[in-house]
């Protein structure tokens, strides 16, 4: 196990020995807590609106079922922010910091990957409806999607539960990190879970890319057919300017939607998942990393994590603007690409 690294209750200058490798700086103790406080207030109000909207809508489509699960995950994530704020700003008691390590942080990451999985399922659903627009749904299919949703929650919760159970060491001082509370088996399982989460993310990213490539290809064919039908002939009357511009406008809108969702995944989620691997190794195999390197990976992970958090935790809120049509959010708007008739 990595030797204790300090996380003192009050920031200050500390030597960079193994026992006094402090993470405290203005970024960790002031900037991020302030940003997460704002995000908590914003997320609480907007996600409450999302709950009010979506749980008044019957679960009569795969999309609504998946999005309701994302709403639940977003709400849980939002309620972990106050604990993170108190812990990072060094205002939490030792007992509360232990609670953050054992429960709050585990729920934070659990709900992140639950949301990522449901985003992937929404992409598959959008692709299916684009390629097979006349294939409807029925009660049996809806029941299967609800069972799938429950299975995702149960499986990921079971995967993360050992992280709670095996984070049971008593801190030897008030200067401790979460990895100091883990047993040897807990450190190993934490690394295993990180690898599994990496597989989940990269698999979903590939799925999203493939789905929206197929959607783009199919919609281009559809718009090309519309354009060819509007081409003037020797008998047909020439189309109006508005008619000829409509396919081009739809094509531009479709391109913007597709590139936006891919851009959000690549710009927001990819950097964090690159940063998380060496950060996790610096926690579970601390002997391979000196203090400066551990601090660098910690700050890199925290920075990339906050950068993606608003897109992730508020995605369902933006979706509530139009739950049955094209969505107006940075991320979920792109997951409801309209199908050309």
C-alpha positions in Angstrom: 0.0 0.0 0.0 1.1 3.5 -0.7 2.5 5.3 2.3 0.3 8.0 3.7 0.3 11.3 1.9 -1.0 14.3 3.7 -4.2 16.1 3.1 -4.0 18.6 5.9 -7.0 20.3 7.3 -5.5 23.7 6.5 -3.5 24.6 3.4 0.1 25.5 3.8 3.6 24.8 2.7 4.6 21.2 3.3 7.6 19.2 2.4 7.3 16.7 -0.4 8.3 13.6 1.5 6.3 10.5 1.3 4.6 11.3 4.6 4.0 15.0 3.8 3.0 15.1 0.1 0.3 17.7 0.4 -2.4 18.1 -2.3 -3.5 21.4 -0.9 -3.4 24.4 -3.1 -5.7 27.2 -4.2 -7.1 25.0 -7.1 -8.1 22.2 -4.8 -9.2 24.0 -1.7 -10.8 27.2 -3.2 -11.4 27.1 -6.9 -12.9 23.6 -7.4 -15.1 23.8 -4.2 -16.5 27.1 -5.4 -17.2 25.8 -8.9 -18.8 22.6 -7.5 -21.0 24.7 -5.2 -22.3 26.7 -8.1 -22.8 23.4 -10.1 -24.7 21.9 -7.1 -27.1 24.8 -6.9 -27.6 24.8 -10.7 -27.9 21.1 -10.9 -30.3 20.8 -8.0 -32.8 23.3 -9.5 -32.5 22.1 -13.1 -32.5 18.4 -12.4 -35.6 19.0 -10.2 -37.2 20.4 -13.3 -36.1 17.3 -15.3 -37.7 15.0 -12.7 -40.9 17.0 -12.8 -41.0 16.8 -16.6 -39.9 13.2 -17.3 -41.8 11.4 -14.6 -45.0 12.9 -15.9 -44.3 11.3 -19.3 -45.4 7.6 -19.6 -42.6 5.2 -20.4 -43.9 4.4 -23.8 -40.6 4.5 -25.7 -37.1 3.1 -25.2 -35.7 6.7 -25.3 -37.9 7.9 -22.4 -37.0 4.8 -20.3 -33.3 5.4 -20.8 -33.5 9.1 -20.2 -35.4 8.6 -16.9 -32.5 6.4 -15.7 -30.1 9.2 -16.6 -32.3 11.7 -14.6 -32.0 9.4 -11.6 -28.3 9.1 -12.0 -27.9 12.9 -12.4 -29.9 13.5 -9.2 -27.7 11.1 -7.2 -24.5 12.7 -8.6 -25.7 16.2 -7.7 -26.2 15.2 -4.1 -22.6 14.0 -3.8 -21.3 17.6 -4.6 -21.7 19.1 -1.1 -19.6 16.3 0.4 -16.9 16.8 -2.2 -17.0 20.5 -1.6 -16.6 20.1 2.2 -13.9 17.5 1.8 -11.8 19.3 -0.8 -12.0 22.6 1.0 -10.8 21.0 4.2 -13.9 21.9 6.1 -15.1 18.3 6.7 -14.5 16.4 9.9 -12.4 13.2 9.7 -15.6 11.1 9.9 -17.2 13.0 7.0 -14.0 12.6 4.9 -14.1 8.8 5.6 -17.8 8.9 4.4 -16.7 10.6 1.2 -14.0 8.0 0.6 -16.3 5.0 1.3 -19.6 6.1 -0.1 -19.9 9.5 -1.7 -17.0 9.1 -4.2 -18.1 5.6 -5.1 -21.6 6.8 -5.9 -20.2 9.7 -7.9 -18.3 7.4 -10.3 -21.0 4.8 -10.3 -23.6 7.2 -11.6 -21.1 8.6 -14.2 -20.7 5.2 -15.9 -24.4 4.4 -15.6 -25.1 7.6 -17.5 -22.5 6.8 -20.1 -24.1 3.4 -20.6 -27.5 4.9 -21.1 -26.1 7.5 -23.5 -24.8 4.5 -25.5 -28.2 2.8 -25.4 -29.9 6.0 -26.6 -27.5 6.2 -29.5 -28.3 2.7 -30.5 -32.0 3.5 -30.2 -31.7 6.6 -32.4 -29.7 4.5 -34.9 -32.3 1.8 -34.9 -35.2 4.2 -35.5 -33.3 5.9 -38.3 -32.5 2.7 -40.1 -35.8 1.1 -39.4 -38.3 4.0 -38.9 -41.4 1.8 -39.3 -40.4 -0.7 -36.7 -42.5 0.2 -33.7 -42.4 -0.9 -30.1 -44.7 -2.9 -27.9 -45.3 -3.8 -24.3 -42.9 -6.7 -24.4 -40.0 -4.6 -25.8 -40.6 -1.9 -23.2 -40.6 -4.5 -20.4 -37.3 -5.8 -21.8 -35.8 -2.3 -21.8 -36.9 -1.8 -18.2 -35.3 -5.1 -17.2 -32.1 -4.1 -19.0 -32.1 -0.8 -17.1 -32.4 -2.5 -13.8 -29.7 -5.0 -14.7 -27.3 -2.1 -15.5 -27.9 -0.6 -12.1 -27.5 -3.9 -10.3 -24.4 -5.0 -12.1 -22.5 -1.7 -11.7 -23.5 -1.5 -8.1 -22.2 -5.0 -7.5 -19.0 -4.1 -9.2 -18.5 -1.0 -7.0 -19.7 -2.5 -3.7 -16.3 -4.0 -2.8 -14.9 -0.5 -3.1 -17.2 0.4 -0.1 -16.5 -2.8 1.9 -12.7 -2.8 1.4 -12.3 0.8 2.3 -12.2 0.0 6.0 -8.8 0.9 7.3 -8.6 3.3 10.2 -6.7 6.4 9.3 -3.5 6.7 11.2 -3.6 10.5 11.3 -5.9 13.3 10.2 -3.7 13.6 7.1 -4.9 10.9 4.8 -6.1 10.1 1.3 -8.9 7.7 0.3 -6.3 5.2 -0.9 -4.9 5.1 2.6 -8.2 3.7 3.9 -8.2 0.8 1.4 -6.9 -2.7 2.3 -4.5 -4.4 0.0 -7.4 -6.2 -1.7 -9.2 -2.9 -1.8 -6.4 -1.2 -3.8 -6.3 -4.1 -6.2 -10.1 -4.1 -6.7 -10.0 -0.3 -7.2 -7.6 -0.8 -10.0 -9.8 -3.6 -11.5 -12.9 -1.4 -11.4 -11.0 1.4 -13.1 -10.0 -0.9 -16.0 -13.6 -2.1 -16.3 -14.8 1.5 -16.4 -12.3 2.3 -19.1 -13.6 -0.6 -21.2 -17.1 0.6 -20.7 -16.3 4.2 -21.8 -14.2 3.2 -24.9 -16.8 0.7 -25.9 -19.6 3.3 -25.7 -17.5 5.8 -27.5 -17.0 3.4 -30.4 -20.7 2.6 -30.3 -21.6 6.3 -30.5 -19.2 6.9 -33.4 -20.6 3.9 -35.3 -24.2 4.8 -34.7 -23.9 8.4 -35.7 -21.9 7.4 -38.8 -24.8 5.1 -39.8 -27.3 7.8 -39.0 -25.4 10.4 -41.0 -25.2 8.0 -44.0 -28.9 7.2 -43.9 -30.0 10.8 -43.5 -27.8 11.9 -46.4 -29.6 9.3 -48.5 -32.9 10.6 -47.4 -32.1 14.2 -48.1 -30.7 13.2 -51.5 -33.9 11.6 -52.4 -35.9 14.7 -51.3 -33.6 16.8 -53.4 -33.9 14.6 -56.5 -37.7 14.7 -56.2 -37.6 18.5 -56.1 -35.4 18.7 -59.2 -37.3 20.5 -62.0 -38.0 18.5 -65.2 -39.6 19.3 -68.5 -43.1 19.0 -67.2 -42.9 19.6 -63.5 -43.0 23.1 -62.2 -39.7 24.4 -60.8 -39.6 24.3 -57.0 -39.7 27.4 -54.9 -36.6 28.8 -53.3 -37.8 27.7 -49.8 -38.4 24.2 -51.1 -34.9 23.9 -52.5 -33.2 25.3 -49.4 -35.0 23.1 -46.9 -33.0 19.9 -47.6 -29.8 21.9 -47.3 -30.9 23.5 -44.0 -31.8 20.1 -42.6 -28.5 18.7 -43.8 -26.6 21.4 -42.0 -28.6 20.9 -38.8 -28.1 17.2 -38.9 -24.3 17.7 -39.4 -24.2 20.1 -36.5 -26.1 17.7 -34.2 -23.9 14.7 -35.1 -20.6 16.6 -34.8 -21.7 18.1 -31.5 -22.4 14.9 -29.7 -19.1 13.4 -31.0 -17.3 16.6 -30.0 -18.7 16.5 -26.5 -17.5 12.9 -26.0 -14.1 13.5 -27.5 -13.4 16.9 -25.9 -15.0 16.3 -22.5 -14.8 12.6 -21.7 -11.7 11.4 -23.5 -9.2 13.6 -21.6 -10.5 12.5 -18.3 -10.2 8.8 -19.2 -6.7 9.3 -20.4 -5.9 11.1 -17.1 -7.6 8.6 -14.9 -5.4 5.6 -15.7 -2.1 7.1 -14.5 -3.8 8.8 -11.6 -5.3 5.5 -10.4 -1.9 3.8 -10.7 -0.3 6.6 -8.7 -2.7 5.8 -5.9 -2.5 2.0 -6.0 1.2 1.7 -6.9 2.5 4.8 -5.2 6.0 3.4 -4.9 6.5 3.9 -8.7 5.6 7.7 -8.5 7.3 10.5 -6.6 5.4 13.2 -4.9 5.5 15.7 -7.8 4.2 13.2 -10.2 1.4 12.1 -7.9 0.3 15.7 -7.5 0.5 16.3 -11.2 -1.8 13.4 -12.0 -4.2 14.4 -9.2 -4.6 17.9 -10.5 -4.9 16.6 -14.1 -7.6 14.2 -13.1 -9.5 16.8 -11.1 -9.3 19.4 -13.9 -10.6 17.0 -16.6 -13.2 15.7 -14.3 -14.7 19.1 -13.6 -14.6 19.9 -17.3 -16.9 17.0 -18.2 -19.1 17.2 -15.1 -21.6 19.9 -16.2 -22.2 18.2 -19.5 -22.8 14.9 -17.8 -24.9 15.9 -14.8 -27.1 18.5 -16.6 -27.7 16.5 -19.9 -31.1 15.2 -18.9 -32.2 18.7 -17.9 -31.5 20.1 -21.3 -33.5 17.1 -22.7 -36.6 18.2 -20.8 -37.1 21.0 -23.2 -38.4 18.6 -25.8 -38.6 15.0 -24.5 -40.4 13.7 -27.6 -38.5 15.5 -30.3 -35.1 16.8 -31.1 -33.4 17.9 -27.8 -31.9 21.3 -27.2 -28.9 20.4 -25.1 -25.2 20.3 -25.8 -25.3 16.5 -25.5 -28.7 15.1 -25.5 -30.0 17.3 -28.3 -27.8 15.2 -30.5 -29.1 11.9 -29.2 -32.6 12.7 -30.7 -31.6 13.1 -34.4 -34.8 13.6 -36.4 -35.7 10.9 -39.0 -36.5 12.2 -42.4 -39.8 10.9 -43.8 
